[in-house]
């Protein structure tokens, strides 16, 4: 199996270092034993919250602090049993590096980073059971830790003396930052507005109004600056000058919904705001009021960000199991496919074009033969959840993006857009699988309400409905005894086989949790996935067989065709198995797990890996004389 072409142009030049980091859920810098280190916190979590699924108990590292050499990435020390929350700060007290760690339903604790010793509860916090955020400051009597919580209290603890100033704000608090206002250090926190509190005497120093309905989720500030940035729970970002009260709402529609922000510094020391959206990191110039260069795409899935000094970003990603170091040297050109978001779904049209749906609603087009980019087909109001091609028709369905919902079927017939058809699935459609009925193209759609709907593509005619109590766990459509048939995975029950002409169904024995992922060509077998397990169910004989037994990495994408199954796993591999022999006939390793696969003619397999496409060729499936372009 070899790559014919790809849109990937290599790592971003701004990415200078990457090292494995045991699922860093939080990140801080320190100096331990005279060595510059990065400190990470591995959070305690369960299998239902883990991207490794059933492998959680085998693969996930033990919770605790890790101390890494910043220059080499070498692990210097592990400190177990420090708590079960992804929040901590580091601080130096009389030359002694300490970590202050939040613990769920318990008071924050102090840990000596030199020895790993637990120093007990943070002074003044014995009754602080709901701490939600913390930061540090340097007061006249030395370093201090500032905490806020759902109990409504702001606490400022001077670490040398243990003296704690406690302020009852009367509000349920989620976030805090420290700003410099008129020569004073103030804590910026609040719920319906950002209230400023003097860190020395605990008096109220001002109020920074926010837009109606904004509830701060994250507040950040820059050293020595009166500026704070607020991310609310709806993903809106506001930059406020705490001295003048002026505020500016960032237009963040160019990214997916932000989930985290961080105060960074450009190479010239100017303030930058790092905006993480779960896929990439966007840099925003606070003074100029606009983005800086292309987003940082790499090992930054749901990144925790930290300034490493002027022009340096440190990012920790628990999903990518990595810490990455980025140099922010100014304007950066975009690279790779040019996609603004990750590719979520793929299809290949009969005339040899790849149509890919993105998280921003874009429907992008490439040529299978050589990877040449074609004009975009169009866009959906929300993210694209599924694309499908049948005859001369292209179909797309989607979901929410920036509070815009999409419950329609979008159609292009003979290359021309047709009016969208409103479906009965509510605000989001997750499934669109095409089939032919009496020679005419039709589509099966499903969403979050359990209803399956059949629609004629060209006319938009409603052909019927199949009602379920729960959303399907995967759908595949093929021919069974010459009749169009759907195999529908049950959310809490058996797999059901439906005749799409009569809309009658029968149950097929399957384990709870099996998701239907494909129909094998013209045969009578469907493929299901449950974690790392891949099974074939012959709908005619009832025979069930395993595909690639012994593999333990969960399957994240699958594509089935006549006699072959392609599977993408969380270990970054994509394998191809011959159905008749059950033997692997191809293997490819990508930079990250592929999230979508689609078969093209002549044994070619198209793969989406984050924002890039790969076209691979399986030699045993390729007729002589149909080789593609060299890898790009």
C-alpha positions in Angstrom: 0.0 0.0 0.0 1.6 3.2 -1.1 0.7 6.9 -1.1 0.0 8.3 -4.6 -0.4 11.9 -3.4 -1.3 14.0 -0.4 -2.0 17.6 0.5 0.2 17.4 3.6 3.3 19.6 3.1 5.1 18.6 6.3 5.1 20.0 9.8 4.4 23.6 10.4 7.8 25.5 10.4 6.7 27.2 13.6 6.6 23.8 15.4 10.1 23.4 16.9 9.7 20.5 19.3 7.3 17.7 20.2 7.6 15.1 22.9 5.2 12.5 24.4 3.8 13.7 27.7 1.4 11.1 29.3 -1.8 12.8 28.4 -1.1 16.3 29.8 -4.4 17.8 31.0 -2.7 20.9 32.5 0.6 22.5 31.9 2.9 24.9 33.8 6.6 26.0 33.8 9.1 25.9 36.6 12.7 25.6 37.6 13.5 22.4 39.5 17.1 21.6 40.6 18.4 24.4 38.4 16.8 22.9 35.3 14.0 24.6 33.3 11.2 22.1 33.3 7.6 21.7 32.2 5.2 20.3 34.7 2.1 18.5 33.5 -0.9 17.0 35.3 -2.4 13.7 34.1 -6.1 13.8 35.1 -8.0 10.9 36.6 -10.8 10.0 34.2 -13.0 7.0 33.2 -13.3 4.9 30.0 -16.4 6.7 28.9 -14.5 10.0 29.0 -11.4 8.6 27.2 -10.5 8.7 23.5 -9.0 5.3 24.0 -12.3 3.7 25.0 -12.0 0.1 26.1 -8.2 0.5 26.3 -8.4 3.2 29.0 -7.5 0.8 31.8 -4.6 -0.7 29.9 -3.1 2.3 28.1 -3.8 5.5 30.1 -1.1 6.6 32.5 -1.6 6.9 36.2 -2.9 10.2 37.4 -0.3 12.6 38.9 2.3 15.3 38.2 5.1 14.7 35.7 8.2 16.9 35.5 9.9 17.1 32.1 13.2 18.6 31.0 12.1 21.5 28.9 15.1 21.2 26.6 15.1 17.5 25.9 11.6 16.3 26.8 13.1 13.7 29.2 10.8 12.7 32.1 12.6 13.7 35.4 10.1 12.8 38.0 6.5 11.5 38.6 4.5 12.6 41.6 1.5 10.3 42.0 -1.7 10.8 44.1 -1.8 14.6 43.9 -5.5 15.0 43.1 -8.0 14.3 40.4 -8.5 17.7 38.7 -6.9 19.3 35.6 -5.9 22.5 37.3 -2.8 23.6 39.0 -0.3 26.5 39.2 3.4 26.7 40.0 5.1 29.2 42.2 8.5 29.8 43.8 8.7 30.6 47.6 12.1 31.5 48.9 13.7 29.5 46.1 11.5 26.5 46.6 9.4 25.5 43.6 5.9 24.5 44.6 2.7 23.4 42.8 -0.7 24.3 44.0 -3.2 21.7 42.8 -7.0 21.7 42.8 -8.7 18.5 44.0 -12.4 17.8 43.3 -14.6 18.3 46.4 -11.5 18.9 48.5 -9.3 21.8 49.4 -6.3 22.6 47.1 -3.0 21.1 48.1 0.6 22.1 48.0 3.3 19.9 46.6 7.1 20.4 46.7 8.4 20.0 43.2 12.0 19.3 44.3 11.0 16.4 46.6 7.5 15.4 45.4 6.4 15.8 49.0 2.7 16.6 49.8 2.8 19.7 52.0 -0.9 19.6 52.9 -3.8 21.9 52.3 -3.2 25.4 50.9 -3.5 27.7 53.9 -6.8 29.5 54.4 -8.6 26.9 52.2 -9.7 24.2 54.6 -13.4 24.9 53.7 -12.8 25.6 50.0 -14.4 22.6 48.4 -15.5 24.1 45.1 -12.4 25.9 43.8 -12.8 26.4 40.0 -9.8 28.5 39.0 -6.6 29.8 40.4 -3.7 32.1 39.5 -0.6 33.6 41.1 0.6 37.1 42.0 3.5 38.7 43.7 2.5 41.0 46.6 4.5 43.1 48.9 5.1 40.2 51.3 6.0 37.7 48.5 4.2 35.3 46.2 0.5 34.6 46.6 -2.1 32.2 45.2 -5.5 33.6 44.2 -8.5 31.2 44.0 -12.2 31.5 43.2 -15.0 28.9 43.5 -18.6 28.1 43.3 -19.0 29.0 46.9 -18.6 32.7 45.8 -15.4 33.3 47.7 -12.3 35.0 46.4 -9.3 33.9 48.5 -5.8 35.4 48.4 -3.1 33.4 50.2 0.4 34.9 50.9 2.5 31.7 50.8 5.3 32.9 53.0 3.1 33.8 55.9 0.0 31.7 55.1 -2.2 34.8 55.6 -5.4 34.5 53.6 -7.7 37.4 52.6 -11.2 36.0 52.0 -13.9 38.0 50.1 -17.5 36.9 49.8 -18.4 38.1 46.3 -22.0 36.8 46.4 -21.5 35.2 43.0 -20.8 31.7 41.8 -17.3 32.1 40.3 -15.7 30.2 37.5 -12.6 32.1 36.5 -10.0 34.6 37.8 -7.1 36.6 36.5 -4.8 39.2 38.0 -4.5 42.6 36.3 -2.5 45.8 37.0 -4.8 48.8 37.3 -3.5 52.3 38.3 -0.6 50.8 40.1 -2.7 48.2 42.0 -3.0 44.4 41.6 -6.6 43.4 41.2 -8.4 40.1 40.8 -10.7 40.1 37.8 -13.6 37.6 38.4 -17.4 37.6 38.4 -20.5 36.0 36.8 -22.7 38.6 35.0 -19.8 41.1 34.8 -16.1 41.1 35.6 -15.7 42.6 39.0 -12.3 43.9 40.1 -11.1 43.3 43.7 -8.0 44.8 45.3 -5.7 41.9 46.2 -4.3 43.8 49.3 -7.4 44.8 51.2 -10.1 42.9 49.4 -12.1 45.9 48.5 -14.1 46.3 45.3 -12.2 48.3 42.8 -14.5 48.4 39.8 -16.8 46.6 37.4 -16.3 45.7 33.8 -19.7 45.1 32.1 -20.1 42.3 29.6 -22.7 41.8 26.9 -26.1 40.5 28.2 -26.0 36.9 29.0 -22.2 36.5 29.0 -21.0 34.2 31.8 -17.2 34.0 32.0 -15.7 30.6 31.6 -12.0 31.6 31.3 -10.3 35.0 32.2 -6.7 35.7 31.3 -4.4 38.7 31.6 -0.9 39.8 30.6 1.9 40.6 33.1 1.9 44.3 34.1 -1.1 45.1 31.9 -4.6 46.3 32.7 -6.0 44.2 29.8 -8.0 41.1 30.4 -9.6 38.7 27.9 -12.8 36.8 28.8 -14.1 33.7 27.1 -17.8 33.0 28.0 -19.6 29.7 28.0 -21.1 30.4 24.5 -17.7 30.8 23.0 -17.7 34.6 22.7 -14.4 36.4 23.5 -14.2 39.9 24.9 -11.1 42.0 25.4 -11.4 44.6 28.1 -9.1 47.4 29.3 -9.6 47.3 33.1 -8.4 50.9 33.5 -10.6 52.6 30.8 -13.4 50.1 30.7 -13.2 49.9 26.9 -14.1 46.6 25.5 -14.0 44.8 22.2 -15.9 41.7 21.2 -13.7 39.5 19.0 -15.2 38.3 15.8 -14.3 34.6 16.2 -16.5 33.1 13.5 -13.3 32.3 11.6 -12.7 29.5 14.1 -14.8 26.7 15.6 -16.3 27.4 19.0 -13.3 28.4 21.2 -12.9 26.2 24.3 -9.8 27.8 25.8 -7.8 31.0 25.7 -4.3 32.0 26.9 -2.3 35.2 27.3 0.8 34.9 25.0 3.5 37.3 23.9 4.8 38.0 20.3 8.5 38.0 19.6 8.5 41.7 20.1 6.7 41.4 23.4 3.3 42.5 22.2 0.3 40.8 23.6 -1.2 37.9 21.7 -4.2 35.9 22.6 -4.1 32.1 21.9 -7.5 30.7 21.0 -7.9 26.9 21.1 -11.0 25.4 19.3 -10.3 21.7 19.8 -8.6 21.4 16.4 -6.1 24.2 16.1 -4.8 27.3 17.8 -5.5 30.7 16.4 -3.2 33.7 17.4 -4.9 37.0 17.8 -3.0 40.3 17.9 -4.6 42.2 20.8 -3.3 45.6 19.8 -4.1 45.3 16.1 -7.3 43.5 16.6 -6.9 40.7 14.1 -5.5 37.2 13.6 -1.8 36.6 13.1 -0.9 34.2 10.3 -2.5 30.8 9.7 -3.8 28.8 12.7 -1.3 26.4 14.3 -2.4 22.9 13.3 -0.5 19.9 14.8 -0.5 18.1 18.1 -2.8 20.7 19.7 -6.1 18.8 20.0 -7.9 20.5 22.9 -4.7 22.2 23.8 -3.8 23.7 27.2 -1.7 26.7 26.3 1.1 28.5 28.1 3.4 31.4 27.3 7.0 30.2 27.1 8.3 33.8 26.9 8.3 36.3 24.0 7.5 34.5 20.7 7.1 31.1 22.3 3.9 29.0 22.8 3.9 25.8 24.9 0.9 23.6 24.3 -0.1 20.4 26.0 -2.7 18.0 24.4 -4.1 15.0 26.3 -5.7 13.7 23.1 -2.4 13.9 21.2 -0.5 12.8 24.2 2.1 15.5 23.6 3.7 18.7 24.5 4.6 21.0 21.6 6.8 24.1 21.5 6.0 26.7 18.9 8.0 29.8 17.8 5.8 32.7 16.9 8.0 34.7 14.6 5.4 36.8 12.8 3.3 36.2 9.7 3.0 32.6 8.7 1.6 31.3 5.4 -1.0 28.6 5.4 0.1 25.1 4.5 -1.4 21.8 3.4 -4.8 21.5 1.9 -5.9 25.0 2.8 -8.8 23.7 4.9 -10.0 26.0 7.7 -11.2 23.0 9.8 -10.7 19.3 10.0 -12.3 17.1 7.3 -15.2 15.3 8.9 -16.5 13.1 6.0 -15.7 12.0 2.5 -17.2 10.7 -0.6 -16.0 9.9 -4.2 -18.3 10.8 -7.1 -18.7 8.6 -10.2 -16.7 11.1 -12.3 -13.7 10.8 -10.0 -13.9 13.8 -7.7 -13.5 13.8 -3.9 -16.0 15.8 -1.9 -15.0 16.5 1.7 -17.1 18.1 4.4 -15.5 20.3 7.0 -16.4 21.5 10.5 -16.9 25.0 9.1 -19.6 23.8 6.6 -17.4 23.9 3.5 -17.8 21.3 0.8 -14.3 21.1 -0.8 -13.4 19.2 -4.0 -10.3 17.5 -5.2 -9.5 15.3 -8.2 -8.8 11.6 -7.4 -6.4 11.2 -10.2 -3.8 13.7 -9.1 -5.1 15.5 -6.0 -5.7 18.8 -7.8 -7.9 21.2 -5.9 -11.2 22.1 -7.6 -13.6 24.9 -6.8 -15.6 24.3 -3.7 -19.0 22.8 -4.3 -20.6 25.1 -1.7 -21.2 25.3 2.0 -23.7 24.3 4.7 -25.0 26.6 7.4 -23.4 24.4 10.1 -20.7 21.8 10.2 -20.9 18.9 7.7 -21.8 15.6 9.3 -22.1 13.4 6.1 -21.6 13.6 2.4 -22.7 11.0 -0.2 -22.7 10.6 -4.0 -25.0 8.6 -6.2 -25.4 8.8 -9.9 -25.1 12.5 -10.8 -26.2 13.6 -7.4 -24.3 14.9 -4.4 -25.9 15.0 -0.9 -24.8 16.6 2.3 -26.3 17.0 5.8 -25.0 18.8 8.8 -25.4 20.2 12.3 -24.6 23.1 14.6 -22.0 25.8 14.1 -22.0 29.1 16.1 -25.6 28.5 17.2 -26.7 28.0 13.6 -28.6 24.7 13.3 -29.1 22.7 10.1 -31.8 20.0 9.8 -32.0 19.9 6.0 -30.9 17.7 3.2 -28.7 19.7 0.8 -28.6 18.5 -2.9 -26.6 19.0 -6.0 -28.0 17.4 -9.2 -25.9 17.3 -12.4 -23.6 19.8 -10.7 -26.3 22.3 -9.9 -27.6 23.2 -6.4 -31.2 22.3 -5.7 -33.5 23.6 -2.9 -32.7 22.1 0.5 -35.3 19.7 1.8 -36.3 20.1 5.5 -36.2 16.8 7.2 -37.9 15.6 10.4 -34.7 15.0 12.4 -34.7 18.2 14.5 -31.8 20.6 14.5 -29.1 18.1 13.3 -28.8 15.3 10.7 -26.0 12.8 11.3 -26.5 10.1 8.7 -27.0 10.2 4.9 -26.7 6.9 3.0 -27.7 6.8 -0.7 -29.4 3.9 -2.5 -31.4 3.3 -5.6 -35.1 2.6 -5.7 -36.6 1.6 -9.1 -33.5 3.1 -10.7 -34.0 6.5 -9.1 -31.5 7.8 -6.5 -32.8 8.0 -3.0 -31.2 8.6 0.4 -31.7 7.4 4.0 -31.2 10.0 6.6 -31.2 9.9 10.4 -30.6 12.3 13.3 -30.8 12.5 17.0 -34.5 11.7 17.4 -34.4 8.1 16.3 -36.4 8.6 13.1 -35.1 7.3 9.8 -36.4 9.0 6.7 -36.3 8.0 3.1 -36.3 10.6 0.4 -36.1 10.6 -3.4 -33.1 12.8 -4.3 -34.1 14.4 -7.6 -37.7 15.4 -6.6 -37.4 15.6 -2.8 -40.4 13.3 -2.5 -40.8 11.8 0.9 -40.8 8.0 0.5 -41.4 6.9 4.1 -40.3 6.8 7.6 -38.9 4.2 10.0 -39.4 5.1 13.6 -37.0 4.1 16.4 -36.9 4.9 20.0 -33.3 6.0 19.9 -30.8 7.3 17.3 -29.2 4.6 15.3 -25.7 3.4 16.1 -24.6 3.4 12.5 -26.4 2.6 9.2 -25.4 0.7 6.1 -27.4 0.2 2.9 -27.0 -2.6 0.3 -28.9 -5.2 -1.7 -30.3 -8.3 0.0 -32.0 -10.7 -2.3 -32.1 -7.9 -4.9 -34.0 -5.5 -2.6 -32.6 -2.3 -1.1 -32.0 -3.1 2.5 -30.7 -1.1 5.5 -28.8 -2.5 8.5 -29.4 -0.2 11.4 -27.3 -0.5 14.6 -29.4 -0.3 17.8 -28.3 2.1 20.5 -29.3 -0.3 23.3 -30.4 -3.4 21.4 -29.9 -5.6 18.4 -29.0 -4.8 14.9 -32.2 -4.4 12.8 -32.5 -5.2 9.0 -35.1 -3.2 7.2 -36.5 -3.8 3.7 -36.6 -0.2 2.3 -39.5 -1.0 -0.1 -41.9 -2.4 2.5 -40.2 -0.8 5.5 -40.5 -4.0 7.5 -37.7 -5.1 9.8 -36.3 -8.0 11.6 -33.7 -8.2 14.4 -30.3 -9.7 14.0 -28.3 -10.8 17.0 -25.5 -8.4 17.8 -23.8 -7.2 21.0 -24.9 -4.0 22.6 -22.5 -1.3 21.4 -21.8 -2.6 17.9 -22.0 0.2 15.4 -22.8 -0.6 11.8 -20.1 0.9 9.6 -20.4 -0.6 6.1 -22.0 -3.0 3.6 -19.6 -5.2 1.7 -20.2 -4.5 -1.9 -22.9 -6.7 -3.6 -22.8 -9.4 -0.9 -25.0 -9.9 2.1 -22.6 -9.0 4.9 -22.3 -5.8 6.9 -19.4 -4.7 9.0 -19.7 -3.5 12.6 -17.3 -1.9 15.0 -17.2 -2.1 18.8 -14.1 -0.4 20.1 -11.2 -2.3 18.6 -13.4 -5.2 17.5 -14.5 -5.5 13.9 -17.1 -8.1 12.9 -18.8 -9.2 9.7 -22.4 -10.2 10.0 -23.8 -12.3 7.1 -27.4 -11.2 7.0 -28.5 -14.2 5.0 -26.8 -17.0 7.0 -26.4 -15.3 10.4 -22.7 -16.2 10.5 -20.5 -13.7 12.5 -16.8 -13.5 11.9 -14.0 -11.4 13.3 -11.8 -9.1 11.1 -8.2 -8.6 12.1 -8.5 -10.3 15.5 -5.8 -9.4 18.0 -5.8 -5.7 17.2 -6.5 -3.6 20.3 -6.5 0.0 19.0 -10.0 1.3 18.7 -11.3 1.8 15.1 -12.2 5.4 14.3 -13.2 5.1 10.6 -14.1 2.3 8.2 -14.9 1.9 4.5 -16.1 -1.3 2.9 -16.3 -2.1 -0.8 -16.5 -5.2 -2.9 -14.3 -7.8 -1.1 -12.3 -5.3 1.0 -12.5 -3.4 4.3 -10.3 -0.5 5.2 -10.0 0.4 8.9 -8.4 3.4 10.6 -7.4 3.1 14.2 -6.3 5.3 17.0 -2.7 4.2 16.6 -2.5 6.2 13.3 -2.6 3.1 11.1 -4.9 2.3 8.2 -5.1 -1.3 7.2 -6.9 -3.1 4.3 -8.2 -6.6 4.7 -9.3 -9.0 1.9 -12.7 -10.3 3.0 -12.3 -13.7 1.3 -9.0 -14.6 2.9 -9.3 -12.4 6.0 -5.7 -11.4 5.3 -4.2 -7.9 5.5 -3.2 -6.7 2.1 -2.2 -3.1 2.9 -1.0 -1.0 5.7 -0.3 2.8 6.0 0.8 4.9 8.9 -0.3 8.6 9.1 0.7 11.5 11.4 -2.6 11.2 13.2 -5.6 8.9 13.2 -7.6 9.2 10.0 -11.2 10.3 10.7 -12.8 9.5 7.3 -12.1 6.9 4.5 -13.7 6.4 1.1 -12.9 3.9 -1.7 -12.3 5.2 -5.2 -12.0 3.2 -8.5 -8.9 1.0 -9.3 -8.2 0.1 -5.7 -7.5 3.6 -4.5 -8.4 4.6 -1.0 -8.9 8.3 0.0 -8.1 9.1 3.6 -8.8 12.3 5.6 -6.2 13.0 8.3 -7.3 16.2 10.2 -7.1 18.9 7.5 -5.3 16.9 4.9 -6.1 14.3 2.3 -4.1 11.2 1.3 -4.8 9.0 -1.7 -3.3 5.5 -1.4 -3.1 2.6 -3.7 -3.5 -1.1 -2.7 -1.3 -2.9 -5.2 -3.3 -6.2 -5.2 -6.4 -4.2 -6.1 -4.9 -2.1 -8.8 -5.3 -3.3 -12.4 -2.1 -3.0 -14.6 -1.6 0.4 -16.1 -3.7 2.4 -13.7 -1.0 3.7 -11.4 -1.4 7.2 -10.1 0.8 10.2 -9.7 3.8 10.0 -7.4 3.4 10.9 -3.8 3.4 14.6 -3.1 
